[in-house]
């Protein structure tokens, strides 16, 4: 039989498996920790404007909760707040929230869409771990930290762009994201911690700075990258990445030297009062393969 209740800010309905509907008394500003933890029959809830805090483990284990409305007045969402809300398909985090904490949406296996506001600065430990229906996520530019296991085992996640400003990708941050095929890591990232992309078996496209520190297990069991390394007789993915960086650096150095040579030559001609010689008739160009010349033109 359906059961409804009124929440005034003090009640606790822990493990009330018959509760299906909740309304809020006027003036409630905080939903206390464990308030609706384990209320497995609760299907939808609308949090009223004026509430500023959703406490620790407030909706933990509300396995039938499919829809929730969070007002813009909320600035704090506690650890484990929506953990194991396995029917929750979409959620919008309001502007004003700055931290997505420890295991906030952990094991929300139906969560396919989530909006993270620009106010968020940190994505915490295991924040979205086990969100196996999540296919894409936009991390706002204000984020500086991606915590350990933050997106671990998000097995449907296919692509992600880490924004400029992030400095560290935590331990096992994307471990087991078996559908992740491409990732862009900005130059602001200085450290990719151990196991960060472990078992990302579909990962084939990786963009990152040569200055970044890569842990020994950062790309462990990334089978597509391992195959690419083996094809080039490299002992590891880390060695493959470093070899590519060095090759690119050498090419850029050569191109920079050639650009300086041509620029100096043109400048000398002008100073001598003669007509500036075009690059097309220089002896240097004649010695360069046509393909290399086209690459040089793109850099000049």
VENDA-V715139 format. One record per residue. SS is DSSP state (H for helix, E for strand, L for the rest). OMEGA is omega in degrees with one decimal (* if undefined). D_FIRST is the distance of its C-alpha to the first C-alpha in Angstrom with 1 decimal. Layout:
BEGIN
{{SS	OMEGA	D_FIRST} {SS	OMEGA	D_FIRST}}
END
This chain:
BEGIN
{{L	-179.7	0.0} {L	-178.4	3.8} {E	179.0	6.4} {E	-179.7	10.0} {E	175.3	13.3} {E	-179.9	17.0} {E	-177.8	19.5} {L	179.5	23.0} {L	-177.1	24.8} {L	-173.9	24.6} {L	172.3	21.0} {L	-179.5	20.0} {L	-176.2	16.6} {L	176.0	18.2} {L	173.6	16.1} {L	-173.4	12.7} {L	177.3	10.9} {L	-177.2	7.4} {E	-178.1	9.2} {E	-175.2	9.1} {E	179.9	11.6} {E	169.1	14.7} {E	-175.4	17.6} {E	176.7	20.9} {L	179.5	23.1} {L	176.0	26.5} {L	178.7	29.2} {L	179.3	27.3} {L	-176.9	29.9} {E	171.8	28.5} {E	-171.4	25.3} {L	-179.5	26.1} {L	179.6	26.3} {L	-170.3	23.3} {L	-178.0	21.1} {L	-179.1	18.2} {L	177.1	19.7} {L	177.5	17.6} {L	-168.0	14.3} {L	178.5	13.9} {L	-179.0	10.7} {L	-172.5	12.6} {L	-178.5	14.1} {E	179.5	16.5} {E	175.7	18.3} {E	179.3	21.3} {L	-173.8	23.5} {L	173.6	25.7} {L	-177.5	29.5} {L	175.1	31.1} {L	-178.3	29.3} {L	-173.1	32.1} {E	169.2	30.7} {E	-169.8	27.8} {L	-179.5	28.2} {L	175.5	28.6} {L	-175.5	25.7} {L	-177.6	23.4} {L	-179.4	21.1} {L	175.6	22.5} {L	174.6	20.4} {L	-166.8	17.7} {L	177.3	17.9} {L	-177.6	15.6} {L	-175.1	17.3} {L	-177.7	19.3} {E	176.3	20.8} {E	177.2	22.1} {E	179.8	24.7} {L	-176.6	27.1} {L	179.8	29.6} {L	-179.2	33.4} {L	-178.7	33.5} {L	178.4	32.1} {L	-176.9	35.1} {E	174.4	33.7} {E	-172.2	31.1} {L	177.2	31.0} {L	177.7	31.6} {L	-170.8	28.7} {L	-178.4	26.6} {L	-178.4	25.0} {L	178.0	25.9} {L	168.7	24.0} {L	-165.6	21.9} {L	176.4	22.4} {L	-176.9	20.8} {L	-173.6	22.7} {L	-177.9	25.4} {E	178.4	27.4} {E	175.5	28.1} {E	177.2	30.8} {L	-174.7	32.3} {L	171.4	33.8} {L	-178.1	37.5} {L	174.9	38.4} {L	-176.6	36.7} {L	-177.4	39.7} {E	167.5	38.3} {E	-165.2	35.7} {L	-175.9	35.4} {L	172.3	34.9} {L	-174.9	32.3} {L	-179.7	30.5} {L	-177.7	29.2} {L	175.8	30.1} {L	169.2	28.4} {L	-166.0	26.5} {L	178.1	27.3} {L	-175.2	26.2} {L	-176.9	28.0} {L	-178.3	30.7} {E	177.0	31.9} {E	178.5	32.5} {E	178.9	34.8} {L	-176.1	36.7} {L	-179.1	38.7} {L	-179.2	42.4} {L	-176.9	41.8} {L	-179.4	40.6} {L	-175.3	43.5} {E	173.9	42.1} {E	-166.0	39.6} {L	-178.8	38.9} {L	176.2	38.6} {L	-173.9	36.1} {L	-178.5	34.6} {L	-177.8	33.6} {L	176.6	34.3} {L	174.7	32.4} {L	-167.2	31.3} {L	176.7	32.3} {L	-177.2	31.5} {L	-176.1	33.6} {L	-179.2	36.7} {E	177.3	38.5} {L	177.1	38.6} {L	177.5	41.0} {L	-176.2	42.1} {L	-173.5	43.5} {L	179.8	47.2} {L	-177.6	46.6} {L	177.9	45.2} {L	-176.7	47.7} {E	169.3	45.8} {E	-170.3	43.7} {L	178.2	42.4} {L	176.3	42.4} {L	-173.3	40.0} {L	-179.8	38.7} {L	-178.7	38.1} {L	176.0	38.5} {L	168.6	37.1} {L	-164.5	36.2} {L	177.8	37.2} {L	-178.2	36.9} {L	-173.5	38.9} {L	-179.0	42.1} {E	178.7	44.1} {E	174.9	44.3} {E	177.4	46.9} {L	-173.1	47.4} {L	172.8	48.7} {L	-177.4	52.0} {L	175.5	51.6} {L	-179.4	49.7} {L	-176.8	52.1} {E	170.1	50.3} {E	-169.1	47.9} {L	177.0	46.3} {L	175.8	46.2} {L	-174.0	44.1} {L	-179.2	42.9} {L	-178.9	42.6} {L	175.1	42.8} {L	174.0	41.3} {L	-166.6	41.0} {L	177.3	42.2} {L	-176.3	42.1} {L	-175.2	44.0} {L	-176.1	47.3} {E	176.9	48.9} {E	177.0	48.9} {E	-178.5	51.2} {L	-174.5	52.0} {L	-178.9	54.0} {L	179.1	57.2} {L	179.4	55.6} {L	179.4	53.9} {L	-176.5	56.3} {E	168.9	54.2} {E	-169.8	52.0} {L	-176.5	50.7} {L	174.7	50.4} {L	-171.9	48.1} {L	-179.6	47.1} {L	-179.5	47.1} {L	176.2	47.1} {L	169.3	46.0} {L	-166.5	45.8} {L	-178.7	47.2} {L	-173.5	47.4} {L	-179.9	49.2} {L	-178.3	52.5} {E	-174.0	53.2} {E	178.8	53.7} {E	-179.3	55.3} {L	-176.4	56.3} {L	177.4	59.2} {L	-178.6	61.9} {L	-174.3	61.8} {L	173.7	58.3} {E	179.7	58.0} {E	177.5	56.2} {L	-176.5	54.9} {L	-179.2	56.1} {L	-175.0	52.6} {L	-178.1	51.4} {L	179.8	51.7} {L	178.4	51.4} {L	170.2	50.2} {L	-166.1	50.4} {H	-179.8	51.8} {H	178.3	52.9} {H	178.4	54.9} {H	177.9	56.2} {H	178.1	57.6} {H	177.8	59.2} {H	-179.4	60.8} {H	179.3	62.1} {H	179.9	63.6} {L	177.4	65.7} {L	176.8	66.6} {L	-176.3	64.6} {L	-177.4	63.3} {L	175.4	60.0} {H	178.6	57.9} {H	178.2	59.2} {H	177.8	62.8} {H	-179.4	62.1} {H	-179.8	60.8} {H	-179.9	63.8} {H	178.3	66.2} {H	179.0	64.9} {H	-178.0	65.1} {H	179.0	68.7} {H	179.3	69.7} {H	-179.0	68.3} {H	178.9	70.0} {H	179.8	73.3} {H	-179.9	73.0} {H	178.4	72.3} {H	178.4	75.2} {H	-179.3	77.5} {H	179.2	76.3} {H	178.7	76.8} {H	179.8	80.3} {H	177.8	81.2} {H	178.6	79.9} {H	179.2	82.1} {H	-178.0	85.0} {H	180.0	84.8} {H	179.3	84.2} {H	-179.4	87.2} {H	179.2	89.4} {H	-179.1	88.6} {H	179.9	89.2} {H	178.6	92.6} {H	-179.6	93.7} {H	-179.0	93.0} {H	179.7	94.9} {L	177.9	97.9} {L	178.7	98.0} {L	178.6	97.4} {L	-179.3	94.8} {L	-178.8	91.5} {L	178.6	91.1} {L	-179.6	88.0} {H	-174.6	85.8} {H	-175.0	86.5} {H	179.5	90.1} {L	178.3	89.7} {H	-178.7	90.9} {H	-179.1	87.6} {H	-177.7	85.6} {H	-178.9	87.9} {H	-177.9	87.1} {L	174.1	83.3} {L	-176.9	81.3} {H	-179.2	80.0} {H	178.5	76.4} {H	179.3	76.8} {H	178.6	78.5} {H	177.3	75.5} {H	179.3	73.3} {H	179.4	75.7} {H	-179.7	75.8} {H	-177.9	72.0} {H	-175.6	72.6} {L	*	75.6}}
END
